[in-house]
Amino acid sequence: MTVGVFIPTSTAPERIAPLAAAAEHLGFEEVWVAEDCYFNGGFSSAALALAATSRVKVGLGVVSSVTRHPAAVAMEIATLAGAHPGRFLPGIGHGLGLWTDQMGISPRSPLTALRECLTSVRAMLAGETVQLAGREFTLRSIAAAHPPAERVPLLTGVVGRRSLELSGEIADGTVASILAGPRYLQSAREAIGAGMRTGGRSEHLLPTFALASVDKDGKAAKEAMRPVLGYFLHALGAHNGLTAPCGYNDRIGELIAGGGPEQVAAELPEEWIDELTLSGDPDEVTERIRRLIDAGATSVLVSPVNPTIAEELELVADAVLPQLR
């Protein structure tokens, strides 16, 4: 069972390298970073994590397919994969509509943009010269000057069914977002599997980000998660694909209508904390990780939400990882 650490974009840039190094020292197997506009840059964050480590794989989940040209994305990936062979797992997604709208970037078809971007990047990383007069992108005889010697897995970060099917068809994996519980993963695997059959693919990674609150006092850990989960549920809204498979969306809508994130946090059932997060004492968190793995996660990326992140990662390393080996 592969367990890693997700370093969120709320992390100060100067803390990325030390946290990555600490995660590797504690025995975690992967370190993931992200790119949320307008926080830390995804490729630069991955570079910091890669330079601070020597063994773990470093994932980037994810950059937008439309905020950079595919040639620029391929150039960034080739640089990091060439310098750190076999350790970089880059992901590409649609990009949150709110952020791309702020930049005046509105693809005619997000699905087409993702397909053109990912397939062009893959071809350039393989050393091919790419010619594309696409619906979203144009590439005129573009080749990477330094294609990596080893094949680089390309993942997506998507949620909706059609996007998941596309990911299964053309990608090597899908990054499951924060709040992806077991029931969502089971639903996602079904859609990804349909795409894999279309694309004739047999393997697919499913790294899963997970908000975590771990304490020897399990009740205290769950209470500490409550305001964070309330915030995320309020931000996602009542019509989101992550909680739909759980049957929570109608109730989420009622809670949001009754007030802000604080109201959602105060009234959300404890069952939601158990389904959507890694919260509790070490034994409870171990069982939650097992449930995610059983549901299809190929790695679980622990993301502590409390200020005591270093202590919590040490507790997970000491009391959870041994139970999973």
C-alpha positions as CSV (number, residue, x, y, z in Angstrom):
1,M,0.0,0.0,0.0
2,T,1.6,3.2,-1.2
3,V,1.2,6.2,1.2
4,G,2.6,9.6,0.4
5,V,2.2,13.2,1.4
6,F,0.4,16.0,-0.4
7,I,1.8,19.5,0.2
8,P,-1.1,21.9,-0.5
9,T,-0.6,25.2,-2.3
10,S,-1.4,27.1,0.9
11,T,2.1,26.1,2.1
12,A,4.7,28.9,2.0
13,P,7.2,28.3,-0.8
14,E,10.1,28.2,1.6
15,R,8.5,25.2,3.4
16,I,8.1,23.0,0.4
17,A,11.6,21.6,0.3
18,P,11.9,20.9,4.0
19,L,8.5,19.2,4.1
20,A,9.4,17.0,1.1
21,A,12.7,16.0,2.7
22,A,11.0,15.2,6.0
23,A,8.4,13.1,4.2
24,E,11.1,11.0,2.5
25,H,13.0,10.7,5.8
26,L,9.9,9.4,7.6
27,G,9.4,6.7,5.1
28,F,6.6,8.0,2.8
29,E,6.9,6.9,-0.8
30,E,5.5,9.8,-2.7
31,V,5.3,13.6,-2.3
32,W,2.8,15.6,-4.3
33,V,2.4,19.3,-5.0
34,A,-0.3,21.2,-6.9
35,E,-1.0,24.3,-8.8
36,D,-3.9,26.4,-7.6
37,C,-4.1,29.9,-9.1
38,Y,-2.7,32.1,-7.7
39,F,-0.6,30.3,-5.2
40,N,2.6,28.3,-5.8
41,G,3.7,27.5,-9.3
42,G,3.3,23.8,-10.0
43,F,6.5,23.1,-11.9
44,S,8.6,25.2,-9.6
45,S,7.1,23.5,-6.5
46,A,7.8,20.1,-8.0
47,A,11.4,21.2,-8.7
48,L,11.8,22.2,-5.1
49,A,10.5,18.8,-3.9
50,L,12.6,16.8,-6.4
51,A,15.8,18.7,-5.5
52,A,15.2,18.1,-1.8
53,T,14.7,14.3,-2.1
54,S,16.5,11.4,-3.7
55,R,14.2,8.4,-3.5
56,V,10.5,9.3,-3.5
57,K,8.4,10.0,-6.5
58,V,7.2,13.5,-6.8
59,G,3.8,14.2,-8.4
60,L,2.2,17.3,-9.7
61,G,-1.5,17.3,-9.5
62,V,-2.3,19.3,-11.6
63,V,-1.5,22.1,-14.1
64,S,-4.2,23.4,-16.4
65,S,-4.2,22.3,-20.0
66,V,-5.0,25.8,-21.2
67,T,-2.9,28.2,-19.1
68,R,0.2,27.1,-20.9
69,H,0.8,26.0,-24.4
70,P,1.4,22.2,-24.7
71,A,4.9,22.9,-26.0
72,A,5.7,24.9,-22.8
73,V,4.2,22.1,-20.7
74,A,6.4,19.5,-22.5
75,M,9.5,21.6,-22.0
76,E,8.9,21.9,-18.3
77,I,8.2,18.2,-17.9
78,A,11.2,17.2,-20.0
79,T,13.5,19.4,-17.8
80,L,12.4,17.9,-14.5
81,A,12.1,14.3,-15.8
82,G,15.5,14.5,-17.4
83,A,17.1,15.8,-14.2
84,H,15.3,13.3,-12.0
85,P,14.7,10.2,-14.1
86,G,11.9,7.9,-13.0
87,R,10.7,10.2,-10.2
88,F,8.4,12.8,-11.7
89,L,4.6,12.2,-12.1
90,P,3.1,15.2,-13.9
91,G,-0.6,15.7,-14.1
92,I,-2.7,17.9,-16.5
93,G,-6.3,18.9,-16.0
94,H,-8.9,21.3,-17.3
95,G,-8.2,24.1,-14.8
96,L,-10.9,25.6,-12.6
97,G,-13.3,27.7,-14.7
98,L,-13.2,30.6,-12.2
99,W,-9.5,31.0,-12.6
100,T,-9.3,30.6,-16.4
101,D,-12.1,33.1,-16.8
102,Q,-10.1,35.6,-14.7
103,M,-7.3,35.2,-17.3
104,G,-9.7,35.5,-20.2
105,I,-9.0,31.9,-21.3
106,S,-12.1,30.1,-22.4
107,P,-11.5,26.9,-24.4
108,R,-14.3,26.1,-26.8
109,S,-14.1,22.5,-25.6
110,P,-12.3,21.7,-22.4
111,L,-12.3,18.0,-23.4
112,T,-10.7,18.7,-26.7
113,A,-8.2,21.0,-25.1
114,L,-7.1,18.3,-22.7
115,R,-6.9,15.7,-25.4
116,E,-4.8,17.9,-27.7
117,C,-2.6,19.0,-24.9
118,L,-1.9,15.6,-23.4
119,T,-1.3,13.8,-26.7
120,S,1.0,16.6,-28.0
121,V,3.0,16.6,-24.7
122,R,3.4,12.8,-24.9
123,A,4.6,12.9,-28.5
124,M,7.2,15.6,-27.7
125,L,8.4,13.7,-24.6
126,A,8.9,10.7,-26.9
127,G,11.2,12.7,-29.2
128,E,8.6,13.3,-31.9
129,T,8.2,16.4,-34.0
130,V,4.6,17.5,-33.6
131,Q,2.5,19.0,-36.3
132,L,-1.0,19.9,-35.1
133,A,-3.6,22.3,-36.5
134,G,-6.1,21.5,-33.7
135,R,-9.3,23.0,-32.5
136,E,-7.6,24.5,-29.4
137,F,-3.8,24.4,-30.1
138,T,-1.4,24.8,-33.0
139,L,2.0,23.2,-33.1
140,R,4.2,23.8,-36.2
141,S,7.1,21.3,-36.3
142,I,7.9,21.5,-32.6
143,A,10.2,19.0,-31.0
144,A,11.8,18.9,-27.5
145,A,15.5,19.5,-27.6
146,H,16.0,17.3,-24.5
147,P,13.4,14.5,-24.4
148,P,13.8,12.4,-21.3
149,A,15.5,9.0,-21.7
150,E,12.7,7.2,-19.8
151,R,9.0,7.3,-20.5
152,V,7.2,9.7,-18.3
153,P,3.7,8.8,-17.1
154,L,1.2,11.5,-17.8
155,L,-1.8,11.8,-15.6
156,T,-4.9,14.0,-15.6
157,G,-6.8,15.6,-12.8
158,V,-10.5,15.5,-13.7
159,V,-13.8,14.7,-12.0
160,G,-16.8,14.5,-14.4
161,R,-17.7,11.2,-16.1
162,R,-16.9,12.2,-19.7
163,S,-13.5,13.6,-18.5
164,L,-12.8,10.4,-16.5
165,E,-13.6,8.3,-19.6
166,L,-11.2,10.5,-21.6
167,S,-8.5,10.0,-18.9
168,G,-8.9,6.3,-19.1
169,E,-8.6,6.4,-22.8
170,I,-5.4,8.6,-23.2
171,A,-3.7,9.0,-19.8
172,D,-1.6,6.8,-17.5
173,G,-3.5,7.8,-14.5
174,T,-6.0,10.2,-12.8
175,V,-5.3,12.3,-9.8
176,A,-8.3,12.0,-7.4
177,S,-9.0,15.3,-5.7
178,I,-9.4,16.2,-2.1
179,L,-12.7,14.7,-0.7
180,A,-12.5,11.7,-3.1
181,G,-14.0,9.1,-0.7
182,P,-14.3,5.3,-1.4
183,R,-17.7,5.6,-3.1
184,Y,-16.4,8.3,-5.4
185,L,-13.4,6.2,-6.3
186,Q,-15.5,3.2,-7.1
187,S,-17.6,5.4,-9.4
188,A,-14.6,7.0,-11.0
189,R,-12.9,3.6,-11.6
190,E,-16.0,2.5,-13.6
191,A,-15.8,5.6,-15.9
192,I,-12.1,5.3,-16.2
193,G,-12.4,1.6,-17.1
194,A,-14.8,2.4,-19.9
195,G,-12.2,4.8,-21.4
196,M,-9.4,2.3,-20.9
197,R,-11.4,-0.2,-23.0
198,T,-11.8,2.4,-25.7
199,G,-8.1,3.2,-25.7
200,G,-6.9,-0.4,-25.4
201,R,-5.1,0.4,-22.1
202,S,-4.6,-2.1,-19.3
203,E,-3.0,0.0,-16.4
204,H,-4.1,3.2,-14.8
205,L,-2.8,5.0,-11.7
206,L,-5.2,6.6,-9.2
207,P,-3.3,8.6,-6.6
208,T,-5.8,10.0,-4.1
209,F,-5.4,13.2,-2.1
210,A,-6.9,13.0,1.4
211,L,-7.4,15.7,4.0
212,A,-6.1,14.4,7.3
213,S,-6.4,15.1,11.0
214,V,-4.6,12.5,13.1
215,D,-4.3,12.5,16.8
216,K,-4.1,9.8,19.6
217,D,-7.4,11.4,20.7
218,G,-9.6,10.4,17.7
219,K,-12.6,12.5,18.7
220,A,-10.4,15.6,18.9
221,A,-9.0,14.8,15.5
222,K,-12.5,14.6,14.0
223,E,-13.6,17.9,15.6
224,A,-10.5,19.6,14.2
225,M,-11.4,18.4,10.7
226,R,-15.0,19.7,10.9
227,P,-14.4,23.4,10.0
228,V,-12.0,22.4,7.2
229,L,-14.5,20.0,5.7
230,G,-17.3,22.5,6.1
231,Y,-15.2,25.1,4.2
232,F,-14.5,22.7,1.3
233,L,-18.1,21.4,1.0
234,H,-19.4,25.0,0.9
235,A,-16.8,25.9,-1.7
236,L,-17.7,22.9,-3.9
237,G,-21.4,23.5,-3.7
238,A,-24.4,21.2,-3.8
239,H,-23.8,20.0,-7.4
240,N,-20.3,18.5,-7.3
241,G,-19.2,15.2,-8.6
242,L,-17.1,14.2,-5.6
243,T,-19.9,13.9,-3.1
244,A,-22.7,12.9,-5.6
245,P,-21.9,9.1,-5.4
246,C,-22.3,9.3,-1.6
247,G,-25.8,10.8,-1.9
248,Y,-24.8,13.8,0.1
249,N,-25.6,16.6,-2.4
250,D,-29.2,17.4,-1.4
251,R,-28.3,17.7,2.2
252,I,-25.2,19.8,1.3
253,G,-27.5,22.1,-0.6
254,E,-29.8,22.5,2.5
255,L,-26.9,23.2,4.8
256,I,-25.5,25.8,2.4
257,A,-28.9,27.5,2.1
258,G,-29.0,27.7,5.9
259,G,-25.8,29.7,6.2
260,G,-22.1,29.9,5.4
261,P,-19.2,27.4,5.9
262,E,-19.6,27.6,9.6
263,Q,-23.2,26.4,9.4
264,V,-22.1,23.5,7.1
265,A,-19.4,22.6,9.5
266,A,-21.6,22.7,12.6
267,E,-24.3,20.4,11.1
268,L,-22.5,18.0,8.8
269,P,-22.8,14.4,10.0
270,E,-19.8,12.6,11.4
271,E,-20.3,10.0,8.7
272,W,-19.2,12.6,6.2
273,I,-15.9,13.1,8.1
274,D,-15.3,9.3,8.0
275,E,-16.2,9.0,4.3
276,L,-14.4,12.1,2.9
277,T,-11.3,12.5,5.1
278,L,-8.6,10.7,7.0
279,S,-9.6,11.7,10.5
280,G,-9.3,10.0,13.9
281,D,-6.7,8.1,15.9
282,P,-4.0,6.1,14.1
283,D,-6.0,2.9,13.9
284,E,-9.0,4.7,12.4
285,V,-6.8,6.4,9.9
286,T,-5.2,3.1,9.0
287,E,-8.7,1.7,8.3
288,R,-9.7,4.7,6.2
289,I,-6.5,4.3,4.1
290,R,-7.3,0.6,3.6
291,R,-10.8,1.5,2.4
292,L,-9.4,4.0,-0.2
293,I,-6.9,1.4,-1.5
294,D,-9.7,-1.3,-1.6
295,A,-11.8,1.2,-3.6
296,G,-9.1,1.6,-6.2
297,A,-6.6,4.2,-5.0
298,T,-3.1,3.2,-6.2
299,S,-1.6,5.6,-3.6
300,V,-3.0,7.7,-0.8
301,L,-1.6,11.2,-0.2
302,V,-2.0,12.4,3.3
303,S,-2.5,16.1,3.7
304,P,-2.7,17.2,7.4
305,V,-5.0,20.3,7.8
306,N,-3.8,21.3,11.3
307,P,-0.8,23.5,12.1
308,T,0.8,20.5,13.7
309,I,1.7,19.1,10.3
310,A,5.2,17.9,11.3
311,E,3.9,16.1,14.4
312,E,1.0,14.5,12.5
313,L,3.3,13.2,9.8
314,E,5.5,11.7,12.4
315,L,2.5,10.1,14.1
316,V,1.4,8.6,10.8
317,A,4.9,7.3,10.0
318,D,5.2,5.7,13.5
319,A,1.7,4.4,14.0
320,V,0.0,4.0,10.6
321,L,2.6,3.1,8.0
322,P,3.8,0.0,9.9
323,Q,0.2,-1.4,9.9
324,L,0.0,-1.1,6.1
325,R,3.2,-2.9,5.3
